[in-house]
């Protein structure tokens, strides 16, 4: 089981910003109704940020790499994209709980709170440098 602390999250966020740049904005993907199954499905089609609610971020991008800030931090800690893909369509908190329940990760409460804050700020369309600062991480 992978142990993740707040310090691990802070270190990973700084590394991600160094790699992708402080102005990096994670893409959102269009959600459509799968009429056969009667459920929403996340597509591979990017959609812009705005006041509409037809897009969500993905833990794993269409190219198979970790995508959103939480997915990317967890991948840096050693969580596979296969495990992350099982969390698609869930909130950061739900994803962390699922990975804990599946014995993939153990995230302490400070790290859990920080990851949820990061995801919330990212989901508003802010660049990752601003996301980090809003969450109290100096970059």
C-alpha positions as CSV (number, residue, x, y, z in Angstrom):
1,X,0.0,0.0,0.0
2,X,1.3,3.5,-0.9
3,X,1.5,5.9,2.0
4,X,0.9,9.6,1.1
5,X,1.5,12.5,3.4
6,X,0.9,16.3,3.0
7,X,4.7,16.7,2.5
8,X,4.5,14.1,-0.4
9,X,1.7,16.1,-2.0
10,X,3.5,19.5,-1.6
11,X,6.7,18.0,-3.1
12,X,4.8,16.4,-6.0
13,X,2.8,19.6,-6.8
14,X,6.1,21.6,-6.9
15,X,7.6,19.0,-9.3
16,X,4.5,19.0,-11.5
17,X,4.5,22.8,-11.8
18,X,8.2,22.7,-12.6
19,X,7.5,20.1,-15.3
20,X,4.3,21.6,-16.8
21,X,4.7,25.3,-15.9
22,X,2.8,27.5,-13.5
23,X,0.4,28.6,-16.3
24,X,-0.6,25.0,-17.1
25,X,-4.4,24.6,-17.1
26,X,-5.7,21.0,-16.9
27,X,-8.1,20.2,-19.7
28,X,-11.8,19.3,-19.1
29,X,-13.5,16.7,-21.2
30,X,-17.0,16.7,-22.6
31,X,-19.6,14.5,-20.9
32,X,-22.3,12.9,-23.0
33,X,-25.2,10.6,-22.3
34,X,-24.6,7.0,-23.2
35,X,-28.1,6.2,-24.3
36,X,-27.6,2.5,-24.3
37,X,-26.5,2.4,-20.7
38,X,-28.5,5.4,-19.6
39,X,-25.5,7.0,-17.9
40,X,-23.2,9.9,-18.5
41,X,-19.9,9.0,-20.3
42,X,-16.7,11.1,-20.4
43,X,-15.4,11.5,-23.9
44,X,-11.9,12.2,-25.2
45,X,-13.1,15.6,-26.5
46,X,-11.7,18.6,-24.6
47,X,-14.2,21.3,-23.7
48,X,-13.5,24.9,-22.6
49,X,-14.0,26.1,-19.1
50,X,-16.9,28.4,-18.5
51,X,-20.3,28.7,-16.8
52,X,-21.5,25.5,-18.4
53,X,-21.4,22.1,-16.6
54,X,-20.8,19.8,-19.6
55,X,-17.2,19.0,-18.8
56,X,-15.1,17.4,-16.1
57,X,-11.5,16.7,-15.6
58,X,-10.1,13.2,-15.9
59,X,-7.7,11.3,-13.7
60,X,-6.2,9.7,-16.8
61,X,-5.9,11.5,-20.1
62,X,-6.9,9.8,-23.4
63,X,-3.2,9.2,-24.1
64,X,-3.0,7.0,-20.9
65,X,-1.0,9.5,-18.7
66,X,-2.1,11.0,-15.4
67,X,-4.1,14.1,-16.1
68,X,-5.7,16.2,-13.3
69,X,-3.6,17.5,-10.4
70,X,-4.9,14.8,-8.0
71,X,-4.3,12.0,-10.6
72,X,-0.8,13.4,-11.3
73,X,0.2,13.7,-7.7
74,X,-1.1,10.1,-7.0
75,X,0.8,8.8,-10.1
76,X,4.0,10.4,-8.8
77,X,3.5,8.5,-5.6
78,X,3.2,5.3,-7.5
79,X,-0.5,4.8,-8.1
80,X,-1.0,3.2,-11.6
81,X,-3.1,4.8,-14.3
82,X,-5.1,1.6,-14.3
83,X,-6.1,2.2,-10.7
84,X,-6.7,5.9,-11.4
85,X,-9.0,5.1,-14.3
86,X,-11.3,3.3,-11.9
87,X,-12.0,6.7,-10.3
88,X,-13.1,8.5,-13.4
89,X,-16.3,10.5,-12.8
90,X,-15.8,10.8,-9.1
91,X,-14.8,13.7,-6.9
92,X,-11.3,13.8,-5.4
93,X,-12.6,12.7,-2.1
94,X,-14.5,9.8,-3.6
95,X,-11.4,8.8,-5.6
96,X,-9.2,8.9,-2.5
97,X,-11.7,6.9,-0.5
98,X,-12.0,4.3,-3.3
99,X,-8.2,3.9,-3.6
100,X,-8.1,3.5,0.2
101,X,-10.9,0.9,0.2
102,X,-9.1,-1.0,-2.6
103,X,-5.9,-1.0,-0.5
104,X,-4.0,1.0,-3.1
105,X,-3.2,4.1,-1.0
106,X,-3.3,5.3,2.5
107,X,-3.6,9.2,2.5
108,X,-3.3,11.0,5.8
109,X,-6.0,13.5,6.7
110,X,-3.8,16.6,6.0
111,X,-2.9,15.2,2.5
112,X,-6.5,14.3,1.9
113,X,-7.7,17.8,2.7
114,X,-4.9,19.4,0.6
115,X,-5.7,17.2,-2.4
116,X,-9.4,18.0,-2.3
117,X,-8.6,21.7,-2.1
118,X,-6.2,21.4,-5.1
119,X,-8.8,19.7,-7.1
120,X,-11.5,22.2,-6.3
121,X,-9.3,25.1,-7.3
122,X,-8.2,23.3,-10.5
123,X,-11.8,22.6,-11.4
124,X,-12.5,26.3,-11.6
125,X,-10.1,26.5,-14.5
126,X,-7.2,28.1,-12.7
127,X,-3.6,27.5,-13.8
128,X,-1.7,25.1,-11.5
129,X,0.6,27.8,-10.2
130,X,-2.4,29.7,-8.9
131,X,-4.0,26.5,-7.7
132,X,-0.9,25.7,-5.6
133,X,-0.8,29.2,-4.1
134,X,-4.5,29.1,-3.2
135,X,-3.9,25.8,-1.4
136,X,-1.0,27.4,0.5
137,X,1.8,25.8,-1.4
138,X,4.7,28.2,-2.3
139,X,6.2,27.3,-5.7
